[in-house]
């Protein structure tokens, strides 16, 4: 779990600190996202039945402002809504790279809080659950956005 904690500490810094000092933030971010995804795919835990306090509400707007300060060129993007449909007129949607990273960071801040205030198993459950139900799609969309932006 120490590797997961290290990844979370580094990626959440983009949502906590408005001026992260790195030479190439985008490359660092891509590596962190891939690391988080790898941890998600390999996560193992046993469900902790203990009743814990809920994590605090992390301020979405504050996180987003810090993300925007660190990645001012992040923007909207288009995406195919169902990649498995092979039709001439596929349905497209709009994504937001700032929102993607903000949501990922917000979810990881909850995991980090649980690492510090509950049990390891509870924190791992939160990580797996939030990734499976929410952040995984944001992470995949953000990686694709960053890849397309390079070209």
DSSP file (Angstrom, degrees, kcal/mol; ACC not computed):
  #  RESIDUE AA STRUCTURE BP1 BP2  ACC     N-H-->O    O-->H-N    N-H-->O    O-->H-N    TCO  KAPPA ALPHA  PHI   PSI    X-CA   Y-CA   Z-CA
    1    1 A X     >        0   0    0      0, 0.0     4,-2.6     0, 0.0     5,-0.2   0.000 360.0 360.0 360.0 -16.4    0.0    0.0    0.0
    2    2 A X  H  >  +     0   0    0      1,-0.2     4,-2.2     2,-0.2     5,-0.1   0.863 360.0  51.3 -65.0 -33.9    3.0    2.3    0.4
    3    3 A X  H  > S+     0   0    0      2,-0.2     4,-2.3     1,-0.2    -1,-0.2   0.921 110.4  48.6 -68.0 -42.3    3.3    2.6   -3.4
    4    4 A X  H  > S+     0   0    0      1,-0.2     4,-2.7     2,-0.2    -2,-0.2   0.928 111.2  50.5 -61.0 -44.7   -0.4    3.5   -3.7
    5    5 A X  H  X S+     0   0    0     -4,-2.6     4,-2.9     1,-0.2    -1,-0.2   0.911 109.7  50.6 -60.2 -42.7    0.0    6.1   -0.9
    6    6 A X  H  X S+     0   0    0     -4,-2.2     4,-2.0     2,-0.2    -1,-0.2   0.912 111.8  47.3 -62.1 -43.5    3.0    7.6   -2.7
    7    7 A X  H  X S+     0   0    0     -4,-2.3     4,-2.7     2,-0.2     5,-0.3   0.919 113.1  48.6 -63.4 -44.2    1.1    7.9   -6.0
    8    8 A X  H  X S+     0   0    0     -4,-2.7     4,-2.6     1,-0.2     5,-0.3   0.926 109.8  52.1 -63.0 -45.0   -2.0    9.4   -4.2
    9    9 A X  H  X S+     0   0    0     -4,-2.9     4,-0.8    -5,-0.2    -1,-0.2   0.901 113.8  44.3 -57.8 -41.0    0.2   11.9   -2.4
   10   10 A X  H  < S+     0   0    0     -4,-2.0     4,-0.5    -5,-0.2     3,-0.3   0.922 116.3  43.1 -72.9 -44.2    1.8   13.0   -5.7
   11   11 A X  H >< S+     0   0    0     -4,-2.7     3,-1.1     1,-0.2     4,-0.3   0.873 110.5  54.9 -73.9 -34.7   -1.3   13.2   -7.8
   12   12 A X  H >X S+     0   0    0     -4,-2.6     3,-1.6    -5,-0.3     4,-1.1   0.745  91.3  75.7 -69.9 -20.2   -3.4   15.0   -5.2
   13   13 A X  H 3X S+     0   0    0     -4,-0.8     4,-2.8     1,-0.3     3,-0.3   0.843  86.7  61.8 -57.4 -33.0   -0.8   17.7   -4.9
   14   14 A X  H <4 S+     0   0    0     -3,-1.1    56,-0.3    -4,-0.5    -1,-0.3   0.730 109.9  40.4 -66.2 -21.5   -2.1   19.0   -8.3
   15   15 A X  H <4 S+     0   0    0     -3,-1.6    51,-0.3    -4,-0.3    -1,-0.2   0.568 121.2  41.0-101.2 -12.1   -5.5   19.7   -6.6
   16   16 A X  H  < S+     0   0    0     -4,-1.1     2,-0.5    -3,-0.3    -2,-0.2   0.786 112.7  50.8-100.9 -39.0   -4.1   21.0   -3.2
   17   17 A X    ><  -     0   0    0     -4,-2.8     3,-0.5    -5,-0.2    -1,-0.2  -0.904  64.0-158.3-108.7 119.9   -1.2   23.2   -4.4
   18   18 A X  T 3  S+     0   0    0     -2,-0.5     2,-0.2     1,-0.3    -1,-0.1   0.637  89.3  43.6 -72.4 -11.9   -1.9   25.8   -7.1
   19   19 A X  T 3   +     0   0    0      2,-0.0     2,-0.4    51,-0.0    -1,-0.3  -0.525  69.4 178.3-135.6  68.4    1.7   26.0   -8.1
   20   20 A X    <   -     0   0    0     -3,-0.5     2,-1.0    -2,-0.2     5,-0.1  -0.590  26.0-138.5 -70.5 125.9    3.3   22.5   -8.3
   21   21 A X        +     0   0    0     -2,-0.4     2,-0.3     4,-0.0    -1,-0.1  -0.764  46.6 135.7 -94.8  99.4    6.9   23.1   -9.4
   22   22 A X        -     0   0    0     -2,-1.0     3,-0.4     1,-0.1    -2,-0.0  -0.984  54.9-131.4-140.1 149.8    7.8   20.4  -12.0
   23   23 A X  S    S+     0   0    0     -2,-0.3     2,-0.4     1,-0.3    -1,-0.1   0.958 102.5  14.1 -66.5 -51.6    9.6   20.6  -15.3
   24   24 A X     >  +     0   0    0      1,-0.1     4,-2.1     2,-0.1    -1,-0.3  -0.743  67.5 175.4-129.6  85.5    7.0   18.6  -17.3
   25   25 A X  H  > S+     0   0    0     -3,-0.4     4,-3.1    -2,-0.4     5,-0.2   0.848  78.5  56.6 -58.4 -38.5    3.8   18.3  -15.4
   26   26 A X  H  > S+     0   0    0      2,-0.2     4,-2.5     1,-0.2    -1,-0.2   0.923 108.5  45.3 -65.4 -43.9    1.9   16.5  -18.2
   27   27 A X  H  > S+     0   0    0     -3,-0.2     4,-2.1     2,-0.2    -1,-0.2   0.914 114.8  48.9 -64.1 -41.9    4.5   13.7  -18.4
   28   28 A X  H  X S+     0   0    0     -4,-2.1     4,-2.4     1,-0.2    -2,-0.2   0.927 110.8  51.2 -61.8 -44.7    4.5   13.3  -14.7
   29   29 A X  H  X S+     0   0    0     -4,-3.1     4,-2.8     1,-0.2     5,-0.2   0.920 107.8  51.9 -59.8 -45.4    0.7   13.3  -14.6
   30   30 A X  H  X S+     0   0    0     -4,-2.5     4,-2.4     1,-0.2    -1,-0.2   0.925 110.7  48.0 -58.4 -44.8    0.5   10.6  -17.3
   31   31 A X  H  X S+     0   0    0     -4,-2.1     4,-2.3     1,-0.2    -1,-0.2   0.900 112.3  49.4 -62.9 -40.8    2.9    8.4  -15.3
   32   32 A X  H  X S+     0   0    0     -4,-2.4     4,-2.7     2,-0.2    -2,-0.2   0.912 110.4  50.1 -65.0 -42.6    1.0    8.9  -12.1
   33   33 A X  H  X S+     0   0    0     -4,-2.8     4,-2.4     2,-0.2    -2,-0.2   0.912 111.5  47.9 -62.7 -42.7   -2.3    8.1  -13.8
   34   34 A X  H  X S+     0   0    0     -4,-2.4     4,-2.4    -5,-0.2    -1,-0.2   0.898 111.8  51.1 -65.1 -39.6   -0.9    4.9  -15.2
   35   35 A X  H  X S+     0   0    0     -4,-2.3     4,-2.3     2,-0.2    -2,-0.2   0.918 110.5  48.3 -62.0 -44.5    0.5    4.0  -11.8
   36   36 A X  H  X S+     0   0    0     -4,-2.7     4,-2.2     2,-0.2    -2,-0.2   0.913 111.8  50.1 -61.6 -43.2   -2.9    4.6  -10.2
   37   37 A X  H  X S+     0   0    0     -4,-2.4     4,-2.5     1,-0.2    -2,-0.2   0.905 109.4  50.9 -63.9 -41.1   -4.6    2.4  -12.8
   38   38 A X  H  X S+     0   0    0     -4,-2.4     4,-1.6     1,-0.2    -1,-0.2   0.911 109.8  50.2 -61.8 -42.8   -2.1   -0.4  -12.3
   39   39 A X  H  X S+     0   0    0     -4,-2.3     4,-0.6     1,-0.2    -1,-0.2   0.898 110.5  50.9 -62.4 -39.8   -2.7   -0.2   -8.5
   40   40 A X  H >< S+     0   0    0     -4,-2.2     3,-0.9     1,-0.2    -2,-0.2   0.930 108.7  50.0 -63.0 -46.7   -6.5   -0.4   -9.2
   41   41 A X  H 3< S+     0   0    0     -4,-2.5    -1,-0.2     1,-0.2    -2,-0.2   0.824 119.9  37.6 -62.8 -30.5   -6.2   -3.4  -11.5
   42   42 A X  H 3< S+     0   0    0     -4,-1.6    -1,-0.2    -5,-0.2    -2,-0.2   0.362  84.8 131.3-103.9   4.6   -4.1   -5.3   -8.9
   43   43 A X    <<  -     0   0    0     -3,-0.9     2,-0.4    -4,-0.6    -3,-0.1  -0.318  30.3-178.0 -65.8 138.4   -5.8   -4.1   -5.7
   44   44 A X        +     0   0    0      2,-0.0     2,-0.3    -2,-0.0    80,-0.1  -0.999  11.7 151.4-134.6 138.0   -6.7   -6.8   -3.2
   45   45 A X        -     0   0    0     -2,-0.4     2,-0.4    79,-0.1    76,-0.1  -0.984  39.0-126.2-157.4 162.4   -8.5   -6.3    0.1
   46   46 A X        -     0   0    0     -2,-0.3    79,-0.2     0, 0.0    78,-0.1  -0.966  44.6-102.4-112.9 135.1  -10.8   -7.9    2.6
   47   47 A X        -     0   0    0     -2,-0.4     2,-0.6     1,-0.1    75,-0.1  -0.332  29.5-142.6 -62.2 130.8  -13.9   -6.0    3.5
   48   48 A X        -     0   0    0     73,-0.1    -1,-0.1     1,-0.1    71,-0.1  -0.861   9.1-164.5 -96.6 116.7  -13.7   -4.2    6.8
   49   49 A X        +     0   0    0     -2,-0.6    -1,-0.1     2,-0.1    -2,-0.1   0.510  49.3 120.1 -80.0  -5.6  -17.1   -4.3    8.6
   50   50 A X        -     0   0    0      1,-0.1     2,-0.7     0, 0.0    69,-0.1  -0.307  66.4-124.3 -65.1 141.4  -16.1   -1.6   11.1
   51   51 A X        +     0   0    0     -2,-0.0     2,-0.3     0, 0.0    -1,-0.1  -0.790  37.7 179.6 -85.7 117.4  -18.3    1.6   11.2
   52   52 A X        -     0   0    0     -2,-0.7    66,-0.1     1,-0.1     3,-0.1  -0.754  34.0 -93.1-112.7 161.9  -16.1    4.6   10.6
   53   53 A X        -     0   0    0     -2,-0.3     2,-0.1    64,-0.2    -1,-0.1  -0.375  50.2-101.8 -64.6 152.5  -16.8    8.3   10.4
   54   54 A X        -     0   0    0      1,-0.1    -1,-0.1    -2,-0.1     3,-0.1  -0.466  39.1-103.5 -73.8 149.8  -17.4    9.6    6.9
   55   55 A X        -     0   0    0     -2,-0.1    -1,-0.1     1,-0.1    55,-0.1  -0.338  45.6 -95.0 -66.7 155.8  -14.6   11.5    5.2
   56   56 A X        -     0   0    0      1,-0.1     2,-0.6    -3,-0.1    -1,-0.1  -0.247  43.7 -95.1 -67.6 162.5  -14.9   15.2    5.1
   57   57 A X        -     0   0    0     -3,-0.1     2,-0.4     2,-0.0    -1,-0.1  -0.710  38.0-145.9 -79.8 119.0  -16.4   16.9    2.1
   58   58 A X        -     0   0    0     -2,-0.6     2,-0.7    48,-0.1    52,-0.0  -0.754  23.6-111.9 -88.7 132.9  -13.5   18.0   -0.2
   59   59 A X     >  -     0   0    0     -2,-0.4     4,-2.4     1,-0.2     5,-0.2  -0.507  25.5-164.8 -74.3 106.0  -14.3   21.2   -2.0
   60   60 A X  H  > S+     0   0    0     -2,-0.7     4,-2.8     1,-0.2     5,-0.2   0.909  87.6  50.3 -54.9 -48.0  -14.7   20.4   -5.7
   61   61 A X  H  > S+     0   0    0      1,-0.2     4,-2.2     2,-0.2    -1,-0.2   0.878 110.6  48.7 -64.4 -38.7  -14.3   24.1   -6.8
   62   62 A X  H  > S+     0   0    0      2,-0.2     4,-1.9     1,-0.2    -1,-0.2   0.923 113.2  47.4 -66.0 -43.8  -11.2   24.7   -4.8
   63   63 A X  H  X S+     0   0    0     -4,-2.4     4,-2.6     1,-0.2    -2,-0.2   0.929 111.8  51.0 -61.2 -45.3   -9.6   21.5   -6.2
   64   64 A X  H  X S+     0   0    0     -4,-2.8     4,-2.8     1,-0.2    -2,-0.2   0.886 107.4  52.7 -62.9 -39.6  -10.6   22.4   -9.7
   65   65 A X  H  X S+     0   0    0     -4,-2.2     4,-1.9     2,-0.2    -1,-0.2   0.898 111.3  46.8 -62.9 -40.1   -9.1   25.9   -9.4
   66   66 A X  H  X S+     0   0    0     -4,-1.9     4,-1.9   -51,-0.3    -2,-0.2   0.902 112.1  49.9 -68.0 -40.7   -5.8   24.4   -8.3
   67   67 A X  H  X S+     0   0    0     -4,-2.6     4,-2.4     1,-0.2    -2,-0.2   0.925 111.0  50.2 -60.9 -44.3   -5.9   21.9  -11.2
   68   68 A X  H  < S+     0   0    0     -4,-2.8    -1,-0.2     1,-0.2    -2,-0.2   0.872 108.8  51.9 -63.0 -37.5   -6.6   24.7  -13.6
   69   69 A X  H  < S+     0   0    0     -4,-1.9     3,-0.4     1,-0.2    -1,-0.2   0.868 115.0  42.1 -65.9 -36.7   -3.6   26.7  -12.2
   70   70 A X  H  < S+     0   0    0     -4,-1.9    -2,-0.2   -56,-0.3    -1,-0.2   0.777 128.8  28.2 -81.0 -28.0   -1.4   23.7  -12.7
   71   71 A X    ><  +     0   0    0     -4,-2.4     3,-1.9    -5,-0.2    -1,-0.2  -0.572  67.2 164.0-132.9  69.1   -2.7   22.7  -16.1
   72   72 A X  T 3  S+     0   0    0     -3,-0.4    -1,-0.1     1,-0.3    -4,-0.1   0.689  74.5  58.6 -64.6 -18.0   -4.0   26.0  -17.7
   73   73 A X  T 3  S+     0   0    0     -3,-0.1    -1,-0.3     2,-0.1     2,-0.1   0.455  75.6 116.6 -92.3  -0.2   -4.1   24.4  -21.2
   74   74 A X    <   +     0   0    0     -3,-1.9     2,-0.2    -6,-0.2    -3,-0.0  -0.456  43.6 158.8 -67.1 141.9   -6.5   21.6  -20.2
   75   75 A X        -     0   0    0     -2,-0.1    22,-2.2     1,-0.1    23,-0.2  -0.757  40.5 -59.7-148.4-172.7   -9.8   22.0  -22.1
   76   76 A X  E     -A   96   0A   0     -2,-0.2     2,-0.3    20,-0.2    20,-0.2  -0.404  48.5-174.2 -75.0 157.4  -12.9   20.4  -23.4
   77   77 A X  E     -A   95   0A   0     18,-2.2    18,-3.6    -2,-0.1     2,-0.3  -0.980  21.5-118.7-149.6 159.5  -12.7   17.4  -25.8
   78   78 A X  E     +A   94   0A   0     -2,-0.3     2,-0.3    16,-0.2    16,-0.2  -0.709  31.0 179.7 -99.1 154.9  -15.1   15.3  -27.8
   79   79 A X  E     -A   93   0A   0     14,-2.1    14,-3.1    -2,-0.3     2,-0.4  -0.994  34.0-108.9-151.4 152.4  -15.5   11.6  -27.4
   80   80 A X  E     -A   92   0A   0     -2,-0.3     3,-0.3    12,-0.2    12,-0.2  -0.713  26.2-149.0 -80.4 130.2  -17.4    8.7  -28.8
   81   81 A X  S    S+     0   0    0     10,-2.7     2,-0.4    -2,-0.4    -1,-0.1   0.842  86.3  26.3 -74.9 -33.1  -20.0    7.6  -26.2
   82   82 A X    >   -     0   0    0      9,-0.5     3,-1.6     1,-0.1    -1,-0.3  -0.843  62.6-174.8-133.4  98.3  -20.1    3.9  -27.2
   83   83 A X  T 3  S+     0   0    0     -2,-0.4    -1,-0.1    -3,-0.3    -2,-0.1   0.673  82.6  63.7 -65.4 -16.7  -16.9    2.6  -28.8
   84   84 A X  T 3  S+     0   0    0      2,-0.0     2,-0.6     0, 0.0    -1,-0.3   0.502  81.3  92.7 -88.6  -4.0  -18.5   -0.8  -29.4
   85   85 A X    <   -     0   0    0     -3,-1.6     2,-0.9     2,-0.0    -3,-0.1  -0.809  59.1-162.8 -92.5 123.5  -21.1    0.6  -31.8
   86   86 A X        +     0   0    0     -2,-0.6     2,-0.3     4,-0.0    -3,-0.1  -0.764  37.3 134.7-107.4  85.5  -20.0    0.5  -35.4
   87   87 A X        -     0   0    0     -2,-0.9     3,-0.5     1,-0.1    -2,-0.0  -0.914  63.6-120.8-129.1 155.3  -22.4    2.9  -37.1
   88   88 A X  S    S+     0   0    0     -2,-0.3     2,-0.6     1,-0.3    -1,-0.1   0.857 111.4  41.4 -64.2 -33.0  -21.8    5.6  -39.7
   89   89 A X  S    S-     0   0    0     -3,-0.0    -1,-0.3     2,-0.0     2,-0.1  -0.686  82.3-175.5-116.6  77.0  -23.3    8.2  -37.3
   90   90 A X        -     0   0    0     -2,-0.6     2,-0.4    -3,-0.5    -7,-0.1  -0.354  30.8-107.6 -72.4 153.1  -21.9    7.4  -33.9
   91   91 A X        -     0   0    0     -9,-0.1   -10,-2.7    -2,-0.1    -9,-0.5  -0.673  38.4-163.8 -82.8 129.8  -23.1    9.4  -30.9
   92   92 A X  E     -A   80   0A   0     -2,-0.4     2,-0.2   -12,-0.2   -12,-0.2  -0.775   6.8-170.1-113.2 159.6  -20.5   11.8  -29.5
   93   93 A X  E     -A   79   0A   0    -14,-3.1   -14,-2.1    -2,-0.3     2,-0.4  -0.768  23.3-107.9-134.4-179.0  -20.2   13.6  -26.2
   94   94 A X  E     -A   78   0A   0     -2,-0.2     2,-0.3   -16,-0.2   -16,-0.2  -0.957  28.0-169.0-119.2 133.6  -18.1   16.3  -24.6
   95   95 A X  E     -A   77   0A   0    -18,-3.6   -18,-2.2    -2,-0.4     2,-0.4  -0.745  13.1-143.7-114.5 166.8  -15.5   15.7  -21.9
   96   96 A X  E  >  -A   76   0A   0     -2,-0.3     4,-2.6   -20,-0.2   -20,-0.2  -0.948   1.5-160.0-135.7 111.2  -13.7   18.1  -19.7
   97   97 A X  H  > S+     0   0    0    -22,-2.2     4,-2.2    -2,-0.4     5,-0.2   0.856  95.3  53.6 -61.6 -36.3  -10.0   17.4  -18.8
   98   98 A X  H  > S+     0   0    0      1,-0.2     4,-2.3     2,-0.2    -1,-0.2   0.924 111.1  45.8 -63.7 -43.6  -10.2   19.7  -15.8
   99   99 A X  H  > S+     0   0    0      2,-0.2     4,-2.9     1,-0.2     5,-0.3   0.899 109.8  55.6 -65.5 -40.9  -13.2   17.9  -14.5
  100  100 A X  H  X S+     0   0    0     -4,-2.6     4,-2.2     1,-0.2    -2,-0.2   0.960 113.3  39.3 -55.7 -53.8  -11.6   14.5  -15.1
  101  101 A X  H  X S+     0   0    0     -4,-2.2     4,-2.6     1,-0.2     5,-0.2   0.881 114.6  54.1 -68.0 -37.2   -8.6   15.3  -13.1
  102  102 A X  H  X S+     0   0    0     -4,-2.3     4,-2.8    -5,-0.2    -1,-0.2   0.934 110.4  46.4 -61.1 -46.3  -10.6   17.1  -10.4
  103  103 A X  H  X S+     0   0    0     -4,-2.9     4,-2.4     2,-0.2     5,-0.2   0.907 112.3  50.5 -64.0 -41.6  -12.9   14.2   -9.9
  104  104 A X  H  X S+     0   0    0     -4,-2.2     4,-2.4    -5,-0.3    -2,-0.2   0.948 113.6  45.2 -59.7 -48.4   -9.9   11.7   -9.8
  105  105 A X  H  X S+     0   0    0     -4,-2.6     4,-2.4     2,-0.2    -2,-0.2   0.913 110.9  53.0 -63.7 -43.3   -8.2   13.9   -7.2
  106  106 A X  H  X S+     0   0    0     -4,-2.8     4,-1.3     1,-0.2    -1,-0.2   0.921 111.9  45.9 -59.2 -44.6  -11.4   14.4   -5.1
  107  107 A X  H  X S+     0   0    0     -4,-2.4     4,-1.6     1,-0.2    -1,-0.2   0.901 112.7  50.2 -64.7 -40.8  -11.9   10.6   -5.0
  108  108 A X  H  X S+     0   0    0     -4,-2.4     4,-2.8     1,-0.2    -2,-0.2   0.811 103.8  58.7 -70.5 -28.9   -8.2   10.0   -4.1
  109  109 A X  H  X S+     0   0    0     -4,-2.4     4,-2.3     2,-0.2    -1,-0.2   0.870 105.1  51.1 -64.8 -35.4   -8.4   12.5   -1.3
  110  110 A X  H  X S+     0   0    0     -4,-1.3     4,-2.1     2,-0.2    -2,-0.2   0.907 110.8  48.1 -66.4 -41.1  -11.2   10.4    0.2
  111  111 A X  H  X S+     0   0    0     -4,-1.6     4,-2.2     2,-0.2    -2,-0.2   0.932 111.5  50.2 -62.4 -45.9   -8.9    7.3   -0.1
  112  112 A X  H  X S+     0   0    0     -4,-2.8     4,-1.7     1,-0.2    -2,-0.2   0.902 109.2  51.1 -60.0 -42.8   -6.0    9.2    1.5
  113  113 A X  H  X S+     0   0    0     -4,-2.3     4,-1.9     1,-0.2    -1,-0.2   0.912 110.3  49.4 -61.5 -42.3   -8.2   10.4    4.4
  114  114 A X  H  X S+     0   0    0     -4,-2.1     4,-2.1     1,-0.2     9,-0.3   0.842 105.9  56.9 -68.1 -31.9   -9.3    6.8    5.0
  115  115 A X  H  < S+     0   0    0     -4,-2.2    -1,-0.2     1,-0.2    -2,-0.2   0.888 115.8  37.6 -61.2 -37.8   -5.7    5.7    4.9
  116  116 A X  H  < S+     0   0    0     -4,-1.7    -2,-0.2    -5,-0.2    -1,-0.2   0.729 129.2  29.1 -85.6 -24.0   -5.0    8.1    7.8
  117  117 A X  H  < S+     0   0    0     -4,-1.9   -64,-0.2    -5,-0.2    -3,-0.2   0.473 121.9  24.7-123.8  -4.7   -8.2    7.8    9.7
  118  118 A X  S  < S-     0   0    0     -4,-2.1     2,-0.2    -5,-0.2     3,-0.0  -0.300  97.5 -54.4-131.4-140.8   -9.6    4.2    9.2
  119  119 A X     >  -     0   0    0     -2,-0.1     4,-2.3     1,-0.1     5,-0.2  -0.673  39.4-115.5-106.7 163.0   -8.1    0.9    8.3
  120  120 A X  H  > S+     0   0    0     -2,-0.2     4,-2.5     1,-0.2     5,-0.2   0.912 117.8  50.4 -58.5 -44.2   -5.9   -0.2    5.4
  121  121 A X  H  > S+     0   0    0      1,-0.2     4,-2.4     2,-0.2    -1,-0.2   0.889 109.7  50.0 -65.4 -38.7   -8.6   -2.5    4.2
  122  122 A X  H  > S+     0   0    0      2,-0.2     4,-2.4     1,-0.2    -1,-0.2   0.905 111.6  48.8 -65.6 -40.8  -11.3    0.2    4.4
  123  123 A X  H  X S+     0   0    0     -4,-2.3     4,-2.4    -9,-0.3    -2,-0.2   0.905 111.9  48.5 -65.2 -41.6   -9.0    2.6    2.4
  124  124 A X  H  X S+     0   0    0     -4,-2.5     4,-2.7     2,-0.2     5,-0.2   0.884 110.1  51.9 -66.6 -37.6   -8.4   -0.1   -0.2
  125  125 A X  H  X S+     0   0    0     -4,-2.4     4,-3.0     2,-0.2     5,-0.2   0.942 110.2  48.9 -61.5 -46.3  -12.1   -0.8   -0.5
  126  126 A X  H  X S+     0   0    0     -4,-2.4     4,-2.8     1,-0.2     5,-0.3   0.905 111.7  49.9 -58.9 -43.2  -12.7    2.9   -1.0
  127  127 A X  H  X S+     0   0    0     -4,-2.4     4,-2.1     2,-0.2     5,-0.2   0.951 114.5  42.9 -60.8 -50.9  -10.0    3.0   -3.7
  128  128 A X  H  X S+     0   0    0     -4,-2.7     4,-2.8     1,-0.2     5,-0.2   0.928 117.0  47.2 -62.7 -46.1  -11.4    0.0   -5.6
  129  129 A X  H  X S+     0   0    0     -4,-3.0     4,-2.5    -5,-0.2     5,-0.2   0.931 113.6  45.7 -63.7 -48.1  -15.0    1.1   -5.2
  130  130 A X  H  X>S+     0   0    0     -4,-2.8     5,-2.6    -5,-0.2     4,-1.5   0.864 116.0  47.1 -67.6 -34.5  -14.4    4.8   -6.3
  131  131 A X  I  <>S+     0   0    0     -4,-2.1     5,-2.3    -5,-0.3     6,-0.3   0.956 114.6  45.7 -68.0 -49.3  -12.3    3.7   -9.2
  132  132 A X  I  <5S+     0   0    0     -4,-2.8    -2,-0.2    -5,-0.2    -1,-0.2   0.874 123.5  33.7 -62.8 -38.5  -14.7    1.0  -10.4
  133  133 A X  I  <5S-     0   0    0     -4,-2.5    -1,-0.2    -5,-0.2    -2,-0.2   0.616 138.8  -8.9 -96.3 -13.3  -17.8    3.2  -10.1
  134  134 A X  I  X5S+     0   0    0     -4,-1.5     4,-1.0    -5,-0.2     3,-0.5   0.512 119.7  50.1-146.3 -62.0  -16.4    6.7  -11.0
  135  135 A X  I  ><S+     0   0    0     -5,-2.6     4,-3.0     1,-0.2     5,-0.2   0.755  93.7  71.7 -74.3 -26.2  -12.8    7.5  -11.5
  136  136 A X  H  ><S+     0   0    0     -5,-2.3     4,-2.5    -6,-0.4    -1,-0.2   0.928 101.2  45.7 -56.7 -46.1  -11.7    4.7  -13.9
  137  137 A X  H  > S+     0   0    0     -3,-0.5     4,-2.7    -6,-0.3    -1,-0.2   0.906 113.1  50.2 -65.6 -40.2  -13.6    6.3  -16.8
  138  138 A X  H  X S+     0   0    0     -4,-1.0     4,-2.7     2,-0.2    -1,-0.2   0.922 111.3  49.9 -60.2 -43.3  -12.3    9.8  -16.0
  139  139 A X  H  X S+     0   0    0     -4,-3.0     4,-2.4     2,-0.2    -2,-0.2   0.927 112.7  45.3 -62.7 -46.7   -8.7    8.3  -15.9
  140  140 A X  H  X S+     0   0    0     -4,-2.5     4,-2.3    -5,-0.2    -1,-0.2   0.926 114.7  48.3 -63.3 -45.3   -9.1    6.5  -19.2
  141  141 A X  H  X S+     0   0    0     -4,-2.7     4,-2.5    -5,-0.2    -2,-0.2   0.906 112.0  49.6 -62.5 -41.3  -10.7    9.6  -20.8
  142  142 A X  H  X S+     0   0    0     -4,-2.7     4,-2.7    -5,-0.2    -2,-0.2   0.910 110.0  49.9 -66.6 -42.1   -7.9   11.9  -19.5
  143  143 A X  H  X S+     0   0    0     -4,-2.4     4,-2.2     2,-0.2    -1,-0.2   0.912 112.1  48.2 -61.7 -41.6   -5.1    9.6  -20.7
  144  144 A X  H  X S+     0   0    0     -4,-2.3     4,-2.8     2,-0.2     5,-0.2   0.915 110.8  51.4 -64.8 -41.9   -6.7    9.5  -24.1
  145  145 A X  H  X S+     0   0    0     -4,-2.5     4,-2.2     1,-0.2    -2,-0.2   0.931 111.1  47.5 -58.6 -46.8   -7.1   13.3  -24.1
  146  146 A X  H  X S+     0   0    0     -4,-2.7     4,-1.0     2,-0.2    -1,-0.2   0.880 112.4  49.8 -64.6 -37.4   -3.4   13.7  -23.2
  147  147 A X  H >X S+     0   0    0     -4,-2.2     4,-0.7     1,-0.2     3,-0.6   0.942 112.7  45.9 -65.1 -47.9   -2.4   11.3  -25.9
  148  148 A X  H >< S+     0   0    0     -4,-2.8     3,-0.6     1,-0.2    -2,-0.2   0.837 107.2  59.0 -64.9 -33.4   -4.4   13.1  -28.6
  149  149 A X  H 3< S+     0   0    0     -4,-2.2    -1,-0.2     1,-0.2    -2,-0.2   0.795  99.1  59.5 -66.9 -27.9   -3.1   16.4  -27.4
  150  150 A X  H <<        0   0    0     -4,-1.0    -1,-0.2    -3,-0.6    -2,-0.2   0.798 360.0 360.0 -69.1 -28.7    0.4   15.3  -28.1
  151  151 A X    <<        0   0    0     -4,-0.7    -1,-0.2    -3,-0.6    -2,-0.2   0.471 360.0 360.0 -84.3 360.0   -0.3   14.7  -31.8
